Amino acid sequence: DCIRNNIVFAVHNLLSDPVFSNLDLLLCRNLFIYLKANLQKKVLESFCQALNGKGYLFMGSSESIGEMTEAFETIDSKWKIYRMRNGFHVSVPLWNFGVNDISASKNRFTDNQSFSVNYNRKIRMDHLVEKAVSELLPPAVLLDAGDNIIQVISNINHFLDLKPGKFTNQFLAILPNDLSLFVNGVLRRLKRKEKDIVKETITGLKNFPGEEITITGKRVVYNRSEYYLVSLQTVTAGMKENAIDFMDSESLAGQRIEELERELQASKESLHATVEELETSNEELQSTNEELIASNEELQSTNEELQSVNEELHTVNAEYRMKLDELTGMTEDMDNLLVSAEIGALYLDQKLCIRKITPIVKAMTNLVENDIGRSIFHVTFMEEYPQFHEDLRYVVESNQKIYRYLNDSRGKRWLIRIQPSRTEQNMVNGIILTMVDTTIADKKFIDRKEV
């Protein structure tokens, strides 16, 4: 309150109102980004008039003093903290106001003064009301719905019994046990909304011998929330005539026991229902668990079958790999045999598409590696063998061999044999063409014939 009472908030226009004077610290953050350059300079000049000889100016991170470096000394460039240079004076008049501006500023100043006076008057009035209430009302506390203390009115220390240990805000916990029993009864009647005001006068308490204590409770509704005002007062001789609803501790304890028994019975019923729900849920979970176990066993059996199939596939794969290695070796042996025997070979499938070409055929004909897969009728075999396609058709139609002798452009003589390719079951599955160089053999034959 002391700090709050010394703070005055006022609306101040830096561009039109007179400046404050002799300030030690002036904070101006994120204002200059909304002002033009000429207005920024005008405001900085007013800051020079407002600060004392060693006053500090604290600006925003995106602001600067611009051309006013002669007026301010930089203390921290990162945080934009500056100090007024001692002895610097602004060359402009103290403030440049017209008559209207001065009048308007005077009115605003008067309004600010009025606001400050009214605010201080309100604070004093609050203190006065609080003091009057504390003097007129008996000791009381304001509780929330959880029996926590919100406000204490007057001194209630006479009725408290603070126990060692951690402090609690629960009102019933800091009362003597016998008094707490009666206060709890009043609060319960208020919470059951039997009455808005409940009053009880009790006597014979262990912690208050010879005293009669009046407990008054009132239910207060504010902003859709319920609060409870509980007052405690020692009954004087003049107040005994007005004492009502006297209840001894034994009857109140009996009522409290009945309430606790009802609450206990309700808790037992709720617990029983909860246990039944848990048992049902447990049975469902157990059934689900059994289904999961059965599914797991099926998956395990399937996994074993898949593992067995996988092993068989590995075995078959190994056999295929072995056969593939054998076929690869046989193919290499056949190629080597043809090369060593200087025999060229051309393999065609059932559709007369090129399946394989040996090196000698590539060297002596127009066929290349890229022709594999093409129909033999789409390529030119040899210029020296124009009837090649006709001979192929003859072999296909008659399933008979055919022989041709050719002389190529290099002066070599070739024996070409075209015959059907057959399987082990004697089924035709393509055509095989072989080329044998007979140049040397023919020359020897001619030489012997001449001799």
C-alpha positions as CSV (number, residue, x, y, z in Angstrom):
1,D,0.0,0.0,0.0
2,C,2.8,2.4,0.8
3,I,4.3,2.0,-2.7
4,R,0.9,2.1,-4.4
5,N,-0.1,5.3,-2.6
6,N,3.1,7.0,-3.9
7,I,2.5,6.2,-7.6
8,V,0.7,8.6,-9.8
9,F,-0.4,7.6,-13.4
10,A,-1.0,10.4,-15.8
11,V,-1.6,10.8,-19.6
12,H,1.3,12.8,-21.1
13,N,1.8,13.9,-24.7
14,L,5.5,14.3,-25.4
15,L,4.7,16.4,-28.5
16,S,2.4,19.0,-26.8
17,D,2.6,18.8,-23.0
18,P,5.2,20.5,-20.9
19,V,8.1,18.2,-19.8
20,F,8.8,17.1,-16.3
21,S,12.0,18.4,-14.8
22,N,15.0,17.2,-12.8
23,L,14.5,13.5,-13.6
24,D,17.1,10.9,-12.7
25,L,15.9,8.2,-15.1
26,L,13.8,8.4,-18.2
27,L,12.6,5.2,-19.9
28,C,11.5,5.5,-23.5
29,R,11.2,2.2,-25.3
30,N,9.7,1.4,-28.7
31,L,8.3,4.9,-29.2
32,F,10.6,6.4,-31.8
33,I,9.7,3.8,-34.4
34,Y,6.3,5.5,-34.7
35,L,7.8,9.0,-35.1
36,K,9.3,10.8,-38.0
37,A,12.9,12.2,-37.8
38,N,11.9,15.8,-37.0
39,L,9.6,14.6,-34.2
40,Q,12.3,12.3,-32.8
41,K,14.7,15.3,-32.6
42,K,12.0,17.4,-30.9
43,V,11.3,14.6,-28.3
44,L,15.1,14.1,-27.6
45,E,15.4,17.9,-27.0
46,S,12.6,17.7,-24.5
47,F,14.4,14.8,-22.8
48,C,17.5,17.0,-22.4
49,Q,15.3,19.6,-20.6
50,A,13.7,16.9,-18.4
51,L,16.8,15.1,-17.2
52,N,19.1,16.5,-14.6
53,G,22.8,17.0,-15.1
54,K,23.6,13.2,-14.7
55,G,20.3,11.7,-15.6
56,Y,20.0,8.4,-17.5
57,L,18.1,7.6,-20.7
58,F,17.0,4.0,-21.4
59,M,15.8,3.4,-25.0
60,G,14.6,0.4,-27.0
61,S,16.9,-1.9,-28.9
62,S,15.8,-0.5,-32.3
63,E,16.1,3.2,-31.3
64,S,19.0,5.6,-31.1
65,I,19.8,9.2,-30.1
66,G,20.5,10.1,-33.7
67,E,22.2,13.5,-34.0
68,M,22.1,14.2,-30.2
69,T,25.5,12.6,-29.5
70,E,26.7,15.9,-28.0
71,A,23.9,15.7,-25.4
72,F,24.2,12.1,-24.3
73,E,27.1,9.9,-23.3
74,T,26.8,6.2,-24.3
75,I,26.9,3.9,-21.3
76,D,25.9,0.6,-23.0
77,S,25.4,0.5,-26.8
78,K,23.8,-3.0,-26.7
79,W,21.0,-2.1,-24.3
80,K,20.8,1.6,-25.5
81,I,21.6,3.2,-22.1
82,Y,22.8,6.8,-22.2
83,R,23.7,9.5,-19.7
84,M,23.1,13.2,-19.9
85,R,26.3,15.2,-20.4
86,N,26.7,17.6,-17.6
87,G,26.6,21.2,-18.7
88,F,24.8,20.6,-22.0
89,H,21.9,23.0,-22.8
90,V,19.4,22.9,-25.6
91,S,19.5,26.0,-27.7
92,V,15.7,26.1,-28.2
93,P,13.3,27.7,-25.7
94,L,12.1,25.7,-22.7
95,W,8.9,24.8,-24.7
96,N,7.2,26.2,-27.6
97,F,3.5,26.4,-26.8
98,G,0.7,28.4,-28.2
99,V,-2.1,29.8,-26.0
100,N,-4.4,26.9,-26.9
101,D,-1.7,24.4,-26.2
102,I,-1.0,25.9,-22.8
103,S,-4.7,25.9,-22.0
104,A,-5.2,22.3,-23.1
105,S,-2.1,21.2,-21.1
106,K,-3.4,23.1,-18.1
107,N,-6.7,21.3,-18.3
108,R,-5.0,17.9,-18.7
109,F,-2.8,18.7,-15.7
110,T,-5.9,19.6,-13.7
111,D,-7.5,16.3,-14.7
112,N,-4.5,14.3,-13.7
113,Q,-4.5,16.1,-10.3
114,S,-8.2,15.3,-9.9
115,F,-7.5,11.7,-10.7
116,S,-4.7,11.5,-8.2
117,V,-6.8,13.1,-5.5
118,N,-9.8,10.9,-6.1
119,Y,-7.6,7.8,-6.1
120,N,-5.9,8.7,-2.8
121,R,-9.4,9.5,-1.3
122,K,-10.6,6.0,-2.4
123,I,-7.6,4.3,-0.7
124,R,-8.3,6.3,2.5
125,M,-12.0,5.3,2.3
126,D,-11.1,1.6,1.9
127,H,-8.9,1.8,5.0
128,L,-11.7,3.6,6.9
129,V,-14.3,1.0,6.0
130,E,-11.9,-1.9,6.9
131,K,-11.2,-0.3,10.3
132,A,-14.9,0.3,11.0
133,V,-15.8,-3.3,10.1
134,S,-13.1,-4.7,12.3
135,E,-14.3,-2.6,15.2
136,L,-18.1,-3.3,14.8
137,L,-18.1,-7.0,13.9
138,P,-17.0,-9.8,16.2
139,P,-13.9,-11.9,15.3
140,A,-14.6,-13.6,12.0
141,V,-13.1,-15.3,9.0
142,L,-14.1,-15.5,5.3
143,L,-13.7,-19.0,3.9
144,D,-14.0,-20.5,0.4
145,A,-15.8,-23.7,-0.5
146,G,-12.8,-25.7,0.6
147,D,-12.8,-24.2,4.1
148,N,-9.6,-22.2,3.3
149,I,-9.1,-18.8,5.0
150,I,-9.5,-15.9,2.5
151,Q,-9.8,-12.9,4.9
152,V,-9.5,-12.5,8.7
153,I,-11.7,-9.8,10.3
154,S,-10.6,-8.6,13.8
155,N,-8.5,-10.6,16.1
156,I,-9.5,-14.3,16.4
157,N,-6.3,-15.5,18.2
158,H,-8.3,-16.3,21.3
159,F,-10.1,-19.1,19.5
160,L,-7.1,-20.6,17.6
161,D,-5.0,-23.6,18.6
162,L,-1.9,-23.6,16.3
163,K,-0.3,-27.0,16.3
164,P,3.5,-27.7,15.7
165,G,4.4,-28.6,12.2
166,K,3.7,-27.3,8.7
167,F,1.2,-24.4,8.7
168,T,-2.1,-25.0,6.9
169,N,-4.7,-22.6,5.6
170,Q,-7.5,-24.9,6.6
171,F,-9.6,-23.0,9.2
172,L,-10.8,-26.2,11.0
173,A,-7.3,-27.5,11.3
174,I,-6.1,-24.5,13.4
175,L,-9.1,-24.6,15.9
176,P,-9.2,-26.8,19.0
177,N,-10.7,-30.2,18.4
178,D,-14.0,-29.6,20.4
179,L,-14.6,-26.1,18.9
180,S,-13.7,-27.5,15.4
181,L,-16.5,-30.0,15.7
182,F,-19.2,-27.4,16.2
183,V,-17.8,-25.0,13.5
184,N,-17.8,-28.0,11.1
185,G,-21.4,-28.6,11.9
186,V,-22.3,-25.0,11.1
187,L,-20.4,-25.1,7.8
188,R,-22.2,-28.4,6.8
189,R,-25.6,-26.9,7.5
190,L,-24.6,-23.9,5.3
191,K,-23.4,-26.1,2.5
192,R,-26.6,-28.2,2.6
193,K,-28.3,-24.8,2.1
194,E,-30.7,-25.4,5.0
195,K,-30.4,-21.7,5.9
196,D,-28.4,-18.7,4.7
197,I,-27.5,-17.9,8.4
198,V,-26.8,-20.6,11.0
199,K,-26.2,-19.6,14.7
200,E,-25.3,-21.9,17.6
201,T,-24.3,-21.2,21.2
202,I,-22.2,-23.8,23.0
203,T,-20.8,-24.2,26.4
204,G,-18.7,-26.6,28.4
205,L,-15.8,-26.8,26.0
206,K,-12.6,-28.2,27.3
207,N,-10.4,-25.4,25.9
208,F,-12.8,-22.7,27.0
209,P,-14.0,-23.5,30.5
210,G,-16.8,-21.3,31.8
211,E,-17.3,-19.6,28.5
212,E,-20.3,-19.6,26.2
213,I,-19.3,-19.2,22.6
214,T,-21.6,-18.2,19.8
215,I,-20.8,-19.5,16.3
216,T,-22.5,-17.6,13.5
217,G,-22.2,-18.7,9.9
218,K,-23.5,-16.9,6.8
219,R,-23.4,-18.2,3.2
220,V,-22.3,-15.5,0.7
221,V,-22.6,-16.0,-3.1
222,Y,-20.3,-13.8,-5.2
223,N,-19.5,-14.1,-8.9
224,R,-21.2,-17.6,-9.0
225,S,-19.0,-18.9,-6.2
226,E,-20.0,-19.6,-2.6
227,Y,-18.1,-18.2,0.4
228,Y,-18.8,-18.6,4.1
229,L,-18.4,-15.9,6.8
230,V,-17.9,-17.5,10.2
231,S,-17.8,-15.4,13.4
232,L,-16.8,-16.5,16.9
233,Q,-17.9,-14.5,19.9
234,T,-17.9,-15.1,23.6
235,V,-21.4,-14.6,25.0
236,T,-21.7,-12.0,27.7
237,A,-24.4,-11.8,30.3
238,G,-26.5,-9.4,28.2
239,M,-26.4,-11.7,25.2
240,K,-27.6,-14.9,26.9
241,E,-31.2,-13.9,26.5
242,N,-30.9,-13.9,22.7
243,A,-29.0,-17.2,22.5
244,I,-30.8,-19.7,20.3
245,D,-30.3,-23.2,18.9
246,F,-28.3,-24.4,21.9
247,M,-26.8,-27.8,21.2
248,D,-24.6,-29.8,23.6
249,S,-21.5,-31.4,22.2
250,E,-22.9,-34.9,22.7
251,S,-25.9,-34.4,20.4
252,L,-23.8,-32.6,17.9
253,A,-21.3,-35.4,17.9
254,G,-24.1,-37.9,17.4
255,Q,-25.3,-36.0,14.4
256,R,-21.8,-35.9,13.1
257,I,-21.4,-39.6,13.6
258,E,-24.7,-40.2,11.7
259,E,-23.4,-38.1,8.8
260,L,-20.1,-39.9,8.8
261,E,-21.9,-43.3,8.8
262,R,-24.1,-42.2,5.8
263,E,-21.0,-41.0,4.0
264,L,-19.2,-44.3,4.8
265,Q,-22.2,-46.3,3.6
266,A,-22.2,-44.3,0.3
267,S,-18.5,-44.8,0.0
268,K,-18.9,-48.6,0.5
269,E,-21.6,-48.8,-2.1
270,S,-19.5,-46.8,-4.5
271,L,-16.5,-49.0,-3.8
272,H,-18.6,-52.1,-4.3
273,A,-19.8,-50.9,-7.7
274,T,-16.2,-50.0,-8.6
275,V,-15.0,-53.4,-7.6
276,E,-17.7,-55.1,-9.7
277,E,-16.7,-52.9,-12.7
278,L,-13.1,-53.8,-12.2
279,E,-13.9,-57.5,-12.0
280,T,-15.9,-57.3,-15.3
281,S,-13.0,-55.4,-16.9
282,N,-10.6,-58.0,-15.5
283,E,-12.6,-60.8,-17.1
284,E,-12.7,-59.0,-20.4
285,L,-9.0,-58.4,-20.2
286,Q,-8.4,-62.1,-19.3
287,S,-10.5,-63.2,-22.3
288,T,-8.7,-60.8,-24.6
289,N,-5.4,-62.1,-23.2
290,E,-6.4,-65.7,-23.9
291,E,-7.3,-64.7,-27.5
292,L,-3.9,-63.0,-27.8
293,I,-2.2,-66.1,-26.5
294,A,-4.0,-68.3,-29.1
295,S,-3.2,-65.8,-31.9
296,N,0.4,-65.8,-30.7
297,E,0.6,-69.6,-30.9
298,E,-0.9,-69.6,-34.4
299,L,1.6,-67.0,-35.4
300,Q,4.4,-69.1,-33.9
301,S,3.2,-72.1,-35.8
302,T,3.0,-70.1,-39.0
303,N,6.4,-68.8,-38.4
304,E,7.8,-72.3,-38.0
305,E,6.1,-73.3,-41.3
306,L,7.6,-70.3,-43.0
307,Q,11.0,-71.1,-41.6
308,S,10.7,-74.7,-43.0
309,V,9.6,-73.3,-46.4
310,N,12.5,-70.8,-46.2
311,E,15.0,-73.7,-45.6
312,E,13.5,-75.6,-48.6
313,L,13.9,-72.5,-50.7
314,H,17.5,-72.2,-49.6
315,T,18.1,-75.8,-50.6
316,V,16.4,-75.4,-54.0
317,N,18.3,-72.1,-54.5
318,A,21.6,-73.9,-53.8
319,E,20.7,-76.6,-56.3
320,Y,19.8,-74.0,-58.9
321,R,23.0,-72.1,-58.2
322,M,24.9,-75.4,-58.7
323,K,23.1,-76.1,-62.0
324,L,23.7,-72.6,-63.1
325,D,27.4,-72.9,-62.4
326,E,27.4,-76.1,-64.4
327,L,25.6,-74.5,-67.3
328,T,27.9,-71.6,-67.2
329,G,30.9,-73.9,-67.2
330,M,29.4,-75.9,-70.1
331,T,28.7,-72.7,-72.1
332,E,32.3,-71.5,-71.5
333,D,33.6,-74.9,-72.6
334,M,31.5,-74.9,-75.7
335,D,32.6,-71.3,-76.6
336,N,36.2,-72.3,-76.0
337,L,35.8,-75.4,-78.2
338,L,34.3,-73.4,-81.0
339,V,37.0,-70.8,-80.8
340,S,39.8,-73.4,-80.7
341,A,38.2,-75.2,-83.7
342,E,37.7,-71.9,-85.5
343,I,34.0,-72.6,-85.9
344,G,31.5,-69.8,-85.8
345,A,28.0,-70.4,-84.6
346,L,24.7,-68.5,-84.7
347,Y,21.8,-69.6,-82.6
348,L,18.1,-68.7,-83.4
349,D,15.1,-69.5,-81.3
350,Q,11.7,-70.9,-82.5
351,K,10.7,-67.4,-83.7
352,L,13.9,-67.1,-85.6
353,C,15.1,-64.3,-83.4
354,I,18.9,-64.1,-82.7
355,R,19.7,-65.8,-79.4
356,K,23.5,-66.0,-79.4
357,I,26.4,-65.0,-81.7
358,T,29.9,-66.4,-81.4
359,P,33.0,-64.1,-82.1
360,I,33.8,-65.6,-85.5
361,V,30.3,-64.9,-86.8
362,K,30.5,-61.3,-85.5
363,A,33.9,-60.9,-87.2
364,M,32.9,-62.4,-90.6
365,T,29.2,-61.1,-90.9
366,N,27.2,-58.0,-90.5
367,L,25.8,-59.1,-87.1
368,V,26.7,-57.3,-83.9
369,E,25.9,-57.8,-80.2
370,N,23.0,-55.4,-80.2
371,D,21.2,-57.6,-82.8
372,I,20.5,-60.3,-80.1
373,G,16.7,-60.5,-79.7
374,R,16.0,-59.2,-83.2
375,S,14.4,-61.2,-86.0
376,I,17.0,-62.7,-88.4
377,F,14.9,-61.4,-91.3
378,H,15.5,-57.8,-90.1
379,V,19.2,-57.9,-90.6
380,T,21.6,-58.6,-93.5
381,F,23.8,-61.6,-92.8
382,M,26.5,-61.4,-95.6
383,E,26.6,-59.6,-98.9
384,E,28.2,-62.7,-100.4
385,Y,25.2,-64.8,-99.2
386,P,22.1,-63.1,-100.8
387,Q,19.9,-66.3,-100.6
388,F,20.4,-66.6,-96.8
389,H,16.8,-65.9,-95.9
390,E,15.5,-68.3,-98.5
391,D,17.7,-71.1,-97.1
392,L,16.4,-70.4,-93.6
393,R,12.8,-70.8,-94.7
394,Y,13.7,-74.0,-96.5
395,V,15.3,-75.5,-93.3
396,V,12.3,-74.4,-91.2
397,E,9.8,-75.9,-93.6
398,S,11.6,-79.1,-94.4
399,N,13.6,-79.7,-91.1
400,Q,16.5,-80.7,-93.3
401,K,20.2,-79.5,-93.2
402,I,21.6,-77.3,-95.9
403,Y,25.2,-76.7,-96.9
404,R,26.7,-73.7,-98.7
405,Y,30.3,-72.8,-99.8
406,L,31.0,-69.0,-99.9
407,N,34.0,-66.9,-100.8
408,D,34.1,-63.6,-98.8
409,S,35.8,-60.4,-99.8
410,R,38.9,-61.3,-97.8
411,G,39.6,-64.2,-100.0
412,K,38.5,-66.9,-97.5
413,R,36.3,-69.8,-98.3
414,W,33.6,-70.8,-95.8
415,L,31.5,-73.8,-95.3
416,I,28.1,-72.7,-93.9
417,R,25.8,-75.3,-92.5
418,I,22.2,-74.5,-91.4
419,Q,20.2,-77.2,-89.5
420,P,17.4,-77.4,-87.0
421,S,18.2,-77.3,-83.2
422,R,16.5,-80.2,-81.3
423,T,15.9,-81.0,-77.6
424,E,16.4,-84.3,-75.8
425,Q,12.9,-85.2,-76.8
426,N,13.8,-84.6,-80.5
427,M,11.6,-81.4,-80.6
428,V,12.7,-78.5,-82.8
429,N,13.4,-75.5,-80.7
430,G,15.3,-73.3,-83.1
431,I,18.0,-73.1,-85.8
432,I,21.8,-73.4,-85.6
433,L,24.1,-71.9,-88.2
434,T,27.8,-72.9,-88.2
435,M,30.7,-71.4,-90.3
436,V,33.9,-73.3,-90.9
437,D,37.0,-71.8,-92.6
438,T,38.0,-74.3,-95.4
439,T,40.5,-72.0,-97.1
440,I,43.6,-74.0,-96.2
441,A,42.0,-77.4,-96.6
442,D,40.7,-76.5,-100.1
443,K,44.1,-75.2,-101.1
444,K,45.8,-78.4,-100.0
445,F,43.3,-80.4,-101.9
446,I,43.9,-78.4,-105.0
447,D,47.7,-78.8,-104.6
448,R,47.4,-82.6,-104.3
449,K,45.2,-82.7,-107.3
450,E,47.7,-80.8,-109.4
451,V,50.5,-83.0,-108.3
